[in-house]
Amino acid sequence: VGTVNASSLRMRESASNSSRVVDVLADNAEVLVLSETSDGWYKVLHNGTEGYLAADHVSIDQELGNGKVKADKLVVRSGPA
């Protein structure tokens, strides 16, 4: 989990400053960091939208561990119902 530390930060479609902007995030916006690229970008999820943010403008707040499913069958749902 990370927090934006810029007054406004453009979330891009791919890890490039020339890529299309898919959202603009405000200071202190929380994102789920999905992965990190080798060239200074985070792939993130914010309000259901995936995109890329420049890593130097995102503070990592906490790391989530991997879980393990202990069931024979698991149904993954799109919401908490």
C-alpha positions as CSV (number, residue, x, y, z in Angstrom):
1,V,0.0,0.0,0.0
2,G,1.3,3.4,-0.9
3,T,0.5,7.1,-0.6
4,V,1.0,9.8,-3.2
5,N,3.3,12.6,-2.0
6,A,2.8,15.2,-4.7
7,S,0.1,17.9,-5.1
8,S,-1.2,16.1,-8.2
9,L,0.3,13.1,-9.9
10,R,-0.6,11.7,-13.3
11,M,-1.4,8.0,-13.4
12,R,-0.2,6.7,-16.8
13,E,-1.4,3.9,-19.0
14,S,2.2,2.5,-19.2
15,A,5.5,3.2,-17.5
16,S,6.4,6.3,-19.6
17,N,6.0,10.1,-19.3
18,S,4.7,10.1,-22.9
19,S,2.0,7.5,-22.1
20,R,-1.7,8.5,-22.0
21,V,-2.9,9.8,-18.6
22,V,-5.7,7.6,-17.2
23,D,-6.2,9.6,-13.9
24,V,-4.8,12.4,-11.8
25,L,-4.3,11.6,-8.1
26,A,-4.2,14.2,-5.3
27,D,-1.7,14.4,-2.5
28,N,-2.2,11.7,0.1
29,A,-4.3,9.5,-2.3
30,E,-3.8,5.8,-1.3
31,V,-2.9,3.2,-4.0
32,L,-2.4,-0.5,-4.0
33,V,1.1,-1.1,-5.4
34,L,0.9,-4.2,-7.7
35,S,4.6,-4.2,-8.9
36,E,7.7,-2.2,-9.4
37,T,9.4,-1.7,-12.8
38,S,13.2,-1.6,-13.2
39,D,13.0,2.0,-14.4
40,G,11.4,3.8,-11.5
41,W,7.6,3.2,-11.9
42,Y,5.0,1.5,-9.8
43,K,2.1,-0.4,-11.4
44,V,-0.8,0.5,-9.1
45,L,-4.5,0.1,-8.6
46,H,-6.6,3.1,-7.6
47,N,-10.4,3.2,-7.5
48,G,-10.6,0.2,-9.8
49,T,-8.2,1.6,-12.4
50,E,-4.8,0.2,-13.1
51,G,-2.0,2.4,-14.2
52,Y,1.6,3.5,-13.5
53,L,3.0,6.2,-11.2
54,A,6.5,7.6,-10.9
55,A,7.9,5.8,-7.9
56,D,9.7,8.8,-6.5
57,H,6.3,10.4,-5.8
58,V,4.8,7.4,-3.9
59,S,5.6,6.5,-0.3
60,I,5.2,2.8,0.6
61,D,3.2,2.7,3.8
62,Q,3.0,-1.1,4.3
63,E,3.7,-4.3,2.6
64,L,1.0,-6.9,2.3
65,G,2.1,-10.5,2.6
66,N,1.1,-13.3,0.4
67,G,-1.8,-15.4,1.7
68,K,-2.5,-19.1,1.3
69,V,-5.9,-20.6,0.5
70,K,-6.8,-23.6,2.7
71,A,-9.8,-24.9,0.8
72,D,-10.5,-27.4,-2.0
73,K,-12.5,-24.8,-3.9
74,L,-12.5,-21.0,-3.8
75,V,-15.0,-18.6,-5.4
76,V,-13.5,-15.2,-6.2
77,R,-16.1,-12.5,-6.4
78,S,-16.0,-9.0,-7.8
79,G,-17.3,-7.5,-4.6
80,P,-17.9,-8.3,-0.9
81,A,-21.2,-10.2,-1.4
